Amino acid sequence: MTRPRRFLVRIMVFLVAVAIVATALFAPVSRAFMANPALNGLILGVLLIGIGYILRQVAMLGAEVTWLETYQHAQHSSTVAPPPPPQFLVAIAAALDNRGTRGALSAMASRTLLDSIGARLEESREISRYLIALLIFLGLLGTFWGLLDTMSGVGAAIKSLTVGGGAESAQIFEELKLSLESPLSGMATAFSSSLFGLSGSLVLGFLDLQAGQAQNRFYNELEEWFAGITR
């Protein structure tokens, strides 16, 4: 069976490419991050959690493949004992042991086991999909947060302007610059959170795609093996 090593390599190459781009754009990225360190730090934290979770999901397939290969070898050799199954394949191991030394699985039992494996594989990706949606939500949350700050800052800037009463144009211009600092800070929050949220969802989306391909490859090869032991 195909091991998930190639998919892990793709993920690592992609992450290295992302790190190189982030390093090349370190100055503007750091300025964008400091626009709202709390929210942007939360977005980056969710991104790191998602990367670790997806890497773990892909790496776990290696243990499943190893067990299946060892089990197949043990079936053809009387001196090799079948290894204890990993938690993901306990039901399959029990069904294979119950079929006897020369027996075969029924078509219904084989389909039930495959459906169970497919459901578990699909369920394991729900968390990564939720994290992708969470990154988009946090980016939009920061956008609306920044827009609210901008609107309130613009209103305060308009109210603070005093034209007339002997005020000079230079003084009015200075008051305008000071009053526009709050709206500009709100716009920085809006754009920076959108930048980090959408970029993070893009990274996790690619990793989830690779995890899905690895799981589909595992499921297809498992289905082909089950076809050979199904009567």
Secondary structure, 3 states (H helix, E strand, C coil): CCCCHHHHHHHHHHHHHHHHHHHHCHHHHHHHHHCCHHHHHHHHHHHHHHHHHHHHHHHHHHHHHHHHHHHHHHHCCCCCCCCCCCHHHHHHHHHHHHCCCCCCECHHHHHHHHHHHHHHHHHHCHHHHHHHHHHHHHHHHHHHHHHHHHHHHHHHHHHHCCCCCCCCHHHHHHHHHHHCHHHHHHHHHHHHHHHHHHHHHHHHHHHHHHHHHHHHHHHHHHHHHHHHCEC
